[in-house]
Amino acid sequence: MNIKEPSINKEQQDILDGLISNQKTINPKYFYDHRGSKLFERITQLDEYYPTRTELTILNDYAQDIAQLFEPDSLIVEPGAGNCTKIEYLLEAVRPSIYVPQDVSEEFLQKSAQRLSGRYPWLKVHPIISDFSDPIELPENYQKFAKHVFYPGSTIGNFEPEDAVIFLKQMHKLVGSRGGMLLGVDLHKDNEILHAAYNDEKGITAEFNLNTLNHINQILEAGIDINQFEHHALYNSKQQRIEMYLRSKSLQQYTILGNTITFESGELIHTEHSYKYTLDGIAELAQKSGFTLQKSWLDEEELFSVSYLSA
């Protein structure tokens, strides 16, 4: 269906394209408006949601070991840095000269950068305000430093596998031959553990998923009724991925920016894939993108991995 409204902007068109496709989709970046970010913080504290606390335990327990793979006085880039809390588990051990956090939220990132500069006076913090999908451009005088990318949180799992390779190739180009990448990856595991992590008893993940509709309503100036949808998440063990959807409770129809959008009863809107990897899968991902998996650190239950990929 062609977009009829001439004043539509690119972001609105991208959202509409997702809603008029055969398999309706909403880009997972729309999870993260102000309320969505707050809800995700609550998710990370849930008993069922193991990834955040497990990864932080690994970073804390193995910080000195990890630091051995970083050149002294190096530069660390963190794409999609958010509140910059995870890097603090490594700063004292690694002692980089420069930390470059990148995030789309200027106010949020500037506050985080100020906090880090105050806490670590020896560290130069150089925030980059840009969308996650934008290339990271470093100043010319930074090129002399050995460069490392810090990419925690298993965000790599939100990429389709072929897109994950493309992203890692971009990171390889960024760090050059002297650097590497520290990558957080959620591991393939028992279905029950994964199902519980994305279907918590308090319903916070459901709120987080449903809030995506509130976010796109604001962007599209639309009136999609959030109460007519429900959260639906499952683990596809064959594809080794969590699949998250919004399911329409009834037949619904909306006119949005000149387009008629119909949701059938039971129809699913895809909001996220979260791929889970084995250690062999991480090694293969690294190899396809020009890196070499040098070392992985796991928690005792082997739920999560922090891996160093050498360029």
Phi, psi and omega per residue, in radians:
M1 nan 2.272 -3.125
N2 -1.366 2.498 3.064
I3 -1.295 2.212 -3.008
K4 -1.680 -0.397 -2.997
E5 -1.492 2.007 -3.039
P6 -1.185 -0.413 -3.070
S7 -1.512 0.104 -3.109
I8 -1.138 2.419 3.090
N9 -1.671 3.017 -3.028
K10 -1.097 -0.717 -3.127
E11 -1.098 -0.787 3.104
Q12 -1.064 -0.725 -3.132
Q13 -1.140 -0.703 3.122
D14 -1.061 -0.741 3.120
I15 -1.132 -0.788 3.133
L16 -1.093 -0.685 3.100
D17 -1.001 -0.686 3.108
G18 -1.173 -0.611 -3.070
L19 -1.438 -0.269 3.124
I20 -1.854 0.061 3.096
S21 -1.347 2.873 -3.134
N22 -1.046 -0.829 2.966
Q23 -1.734 1.785 -3.085
K24 -1.074 2.428 -3.130
T25 -2.430 2.643 2.942
I26 -2.232 2.211 -3.137
N27 -1.009 2.309 -3.105
P28 -1.080 -0.217 3.083
K29 -1.132 -0.347 3.134
Y30 -1.406 0.032 2.904
F31 -1.086 -0.547 -2.801
Y32 -1.854 1.136 2.786
D33 -1.531 -2.968 -3.070
H34 -1.047 -0.833 -3.129
R35 -1.153 -0.707 3.135
G36 -1.065 -0.708 3.117
S37 -1.112 -0.706 3.104
K38 -1.139 -0.718 3.117
L39 -1.117 -0.678 3.140
F40 -1.154 -0.636 3.064
E41 -1.024 -0.689 3.102
R42 -1.184 -0.643 3.102
I43 -1.044 -0.741 -3.085
T44 -1.125 -0.280 -3.135
Q45 -1.729 -0.024 -3.132
L46 -1.254 2.584 3.104
D47 -1.039 -0.683 -3.058
E48 -1.290 -0.412 -3.023
Y49 -1.629 1.641 -3.036
Y50 -1.397 -0.461 -2.916
P51 -0.988 -0.799 -3.033
T52 -1.151 -0.917 -3.095
R53 -1.150 -0.577 3.132
T54 -1.190 -0.772 3.116
E55 -1.113 -0.725 3.136
L56 -1.113 -0.625 3.084
T57 -1.107 -0.756 3.116
I58 -1.086 -0.824 -3.136
L59 -1.064 -0.712 -3.135
N60 -1.186 -0.787 -3.050
D61 -1.265 -0.527 -3.006
Y62 -2.033 0.328 -3.080
A63 -0.991 -0.768 -3.119
Q64 -1.170 -0.666 3.109
D65 -1.139 -0.773 3.113
I66 -1.068 -0.706 -3.078
A67 -1.073 -0.440 -3.133
Q68 -1.130 -0.357 -3.103
L69 -1.645 -0.007 3.110
F70 -1.821 2.341 3.028
E71 -1.139 2.537 3.055
P72 -1.040 2.555 3.081
D73 0.990 0.712 -3.124
S74 -1.574 -3.069 3.125
L75 -2.067 2.321 3.122
I76 -2.028 2.222 3.057
V77 -1.869 2.341 3.065
E78 -2.168 1.777 3.073
P79 -1.209 2.449 3.133
G80 1.028 0.833 -2.930
A81 -1.209 -0.418 3.137
G82 1.083 -2.202 -3.085
N83 -1.570 0.115 3.007
C84 1.026 0.539 -3.104
T85 -1.475 -0.600 -3.046
K86 -1.192 -0.577 -3.130
I87 -1.086 -0.439 -3.108
E88 -1.158 -0.354 3.073
Y89 -1.237 -0.258 -3.059
L90 -2.020 -0.350 -2.942
L91 -1.021 -0.816 -3.099
E92 -1.146 -0.615 -3.130
A93 -1.314 -0.747 -3.054
V94 -1.452 -0.649 -3.125
R95 0.904 1.024 3.074
P96 -1.233 2.806 3.051
S97 -1.399 -0.666 -3.023
I98 -2.344 2.397 3.035
Y99 -2.118 2.192 -3.082
V100 -2.055 1.618 3.050
P101 -1.484 2.435 3.104
Q102 -2.101 2.341 3.077
D103 -2.816 2.769 -3.088
V104 -1.426 -0.411 -3.070
S105 -1.542 1.796 -3.037
E106 -1.092 -0.876 -3.094
E107 -1.061 -0.786 -3.132
F108 -1.071 -0.794 -3.074
L109 -1.243 -0.686 3.133
Q110 -1.107 -0.708 3.094
K111 -1.097 -0.737 3.119
S112 -1.122 -0.724 3.134
A113 -1.116 -0.716 3.101
Q114 -1.111 -0.707 3.128
R115 -1.078 -0.788 -3.125
L116 -1.179 -0.707 3.128
S117 -1.084 -0.651 3.104
G118 -1.237 -0.617 -3.083
R119 -1.433 -0.515 -3.098
Y120 -2.239 1.383 -3.041
P121 -1.081 -0.344 -3.141
W122 -1.432 -0.135 -3.038
L123 -1.792 2.266 3.007
K124 -1.515 2.120 3.124
V125 -1.864 2.151 -3.069
H126 -2.166 1.514 -3.114
P127 -1.254 2.507 3.057
I128 -2.070 2.066 -3.138
I129 -1.593 1.836 3.106
S130 -2.840 2.844 3.097
D131 -1.193 2.566 -3.107
F132 -0.934 -0.572 -3.080
S133 -1.426 -0.159 -3.127
D134 -1.379 2.513 3.065
P135 -1.072 2.538 3.111
I136 -1.611 2.038 -3.119
E137 -1.800 2.072 3.128
L138 -1.689 2.523 3.083
P139 -1.017 2.655 -3.086
E140 -1.016 -0.663 -3.091
N141 -1.278 -0.082 3.077
Y142 -1.564 -0.185 -3.024
Q143 -1.180 -0.352 -3.107
K144 -1.299 -0.289 -3.104
F145 -1.464 2.556 2.926
A146 -1.153 2.302 -2.995
K147 -1.987 2.431 3.112
H148 -2.325 2.484 3.054
V149 -1.778 2.317 3.056
F150 -1.905 2.033 -3.049
Y151 -2.344 1.383 -3.060
P152 -1.509 -3.074 2.945
G153 1.473 0.061 -3.086
S154 1.009 0.482 3.083
T155 -1.102 -0.435 3.098
I156 -1.017 -0.471 -3.141
G157 -1.226 -0.288 3.123
N158 -1.398 -0.198 3.049
F159 -1.462 2.512 2.857
E160 -1.084 2.562 -3.021
P161 -0.889 -0.717 -3.132
E162 -1.211 -0.549 3.094
D163 -1.306 -0.544 3.070
A164 -1.088 -0.705 3.104
V165 -1.111 -0.756 3.127
I166 -1.054 -0.788 3.137
F167 -1.088 -0.795 -3.116
L168 -1.150 -0.573 3.050
K169 -1.104 -0.668 3.084
Q170 -1.112 -0.701 3.120
M171 -1.185 -0.620 3.094
H172 -1.105 -0.745 3.097
K173 -1.093 -0.674 -3.123
L174 -1.124 -0.775 -3.036
V175 -1.467 -0.394 -3.126
G176 1.232 -2.886 -2.986
S177 -1.391 -0.302 -3.062
R178 -1.558 -0.242 -2.942
G179 -1.862 -2.708 -3.124
G180 -3.032 -2.950 -3.050
M181 -2.499 2.309 3.054
L182 -1.798 2.033 -2.894
L183 -2.142 2.161 3.039
G184 -1.537 2.266 -3.071
V185 -2.405 2.229 3.039
D186 -1.345 2.365 -3.025
L187 -1.687 2.645 3.047
H188 -1.076 2.339 -3.040
K189 -2.742 -2.984 -3.122
D190 -0.996 2.350 -3.099
N191 -0.992 -0.664 -3.056
E192 -1.119 -0.698 3.131
I193 -1.108 -0.771 -3.124
L194 -1.199 -0.733 3.138
H195 -1.052 -0.774 -3.126
A196 -1.124 -0.624 -3.100
A197 -1.140 -0.481 -3.100
Y198 -1.911 0.080 3.095
N199 -2.415 1.040 -3.033
D200 -1.180 2.664 -3.070
E201 -1.104 -0.566 -3.121
K202 -1.359 -0.206 3.104
G203 1.329 0.344 -3.122
I204 -1.220 -0.686 3.109
T205 -1.121 -0.655 3.079
A206 -1.087 -0.766 3.086
E207 -1.047 -0.757 -3.130
F208 -1.051 -0.805 -3.139
N209 -1.154 -0.818 -3.119
L210 -1.142 -0.529 -3.131
N211 -1.090 -0.347 3.072
T212 -0.979 -0.640 3.120
L213 -1.173 -0.672 3.063
N214 -1.042 -0.732 -3.098
H215 -1.118 -0.871 -3.098
I216 -1.259 -0.447 3.030
N217 -1.013 -0.727 -3.135
Q218 -1.155 -0.731 -3.096
I219 -1.223 -0.688 -3.091
L220 -1.557 -0.099 -3.023
E221 0.931 0.836 -3.049
A222 -1.947 3.047 -3.108
G223 -2.256 0.678 3.103
I224 -1.055 2.255 -3.043
D225 -1.453 1.834 -3.099
I226 -1.057 -0.499 -3.116
N227 -1.243 -0.206 3.124
Q228 -1.673 0.267 3.092
F229 -2.286 2.765 3.081
E230 -2.415 2.702 3.128
H231 -1.297 2.424 3.097
H232 -2.508 2.069 3.135
A233 -2.361 2.452 -3.140
L234 -2.564 2.801 3.069
Y235 -1.820 2.090 3.082
N236 -1.592 1.697 -3.016
S237 -1.204 -0.501 3.116
K238 -1.149 -0.755 3.118
Q239 -1.527 -0.135 -3.089
Q240 0.954 0.928 -3.136
R241 -2.611 2.541 2.898
I242 -1.348 2.371 3.059
E243 -2.039 2.171 -3.098
M244 -2.048 2.352 -3.069
Y245 -2.409 2.853 2.850
L246 -1.923 2.241 -3.083
R247 -1.903 2.234 3.128
S248 -1.265 2.271 -3.127
K249 -1.422 -0.272 -3.045
S250 -2.714 2.973 2.997
L251 -1.230 2.150 -3.090
Q252 -2.347 2.623 3.096
Q253 -2.501 2.365 -3.109
Y254 -2.357 2.561 2.973
T255 -1.808 2.022 -3.056
I256 -2.206 2.020 3.126
L257 0.849 0.794 3.059
G258 1.466 0.045 -3.129
N259 -2.006 2.424 3.074
T260 -1.577 2.069 -3.132
I261 -1.955 2.125 -3.138
T262 -1.965 2.330 3.019
F263 -1.995 2.049 3.089
E264 -1.282 2.724 3.050
S265 -1.093 2.192 -3.108
G266 1.511 -0.089 -3.126
E267 -1.185 2.507 -3.086
L268 -1.836 2.362 2.944
I269 -1.815 2.110 -3.131
H270 -1.361 2.223 3.128
T271 -2.012 -0.431 -3.123
E272 -2.844 2.472 2.797
H273 -1.918 2.433 3.042
S274 -2.274 1.724 -3.079
Y275 -1.326 2.471 3.074
K276 -1.948 2.433 -3.016
Y277 -2.059 2.690 2.872
T278 -1.584 2.964 3.084
L279 -1.122 -0.631 3.064
D280 -1.116 -0.643 3.112
G281 -1.148 -0.666 3.094
I282 -1.145 -0.732 3.124
A283 -1.084 -0.699 3.129
E284 -1.173 -0.732 3.100
L285 -1.050 -0.771 3.120
A286 -1.074 -0.824 -3.080
Q287 -1.075 -0.714 -3.120
K288 -1.160 -0.397 -3.073
S289 -1.843 0.125 3.070
G290 1.684 -0.068 3.095
F291 -1.612 2.972 2.969
T292 -2.202 2.238 3.066
L293 -1.207 1.965 -3.066
Q294 -1.635 -0.713 -3.113
K295 -2.808 2.565 3.059
S296 -2.218 2.479 3.053
W297 -2.034 2.295 -3.088
L298 -2.141 2.755 2.983
D299 -1.360 2.993 -3.067
E300 -1.070 -0.601 -3.121
E301 -1.534 -0.032 3.140
E302 0.983 0.798 3.081
L303 -1.532 -0.508 -2.937
F304 -2.525 2.648 3.129
S305 -2.244 2.437 2.876
V306 -1.974 2.079 -3.006
S307 -2.117 2.482 3.052
Y308 -1.782 2.127 3.093
L309 -1.838 2.108 -3.127
S310 -1.586 2.390 3.084
A311 -1.519 nan nan
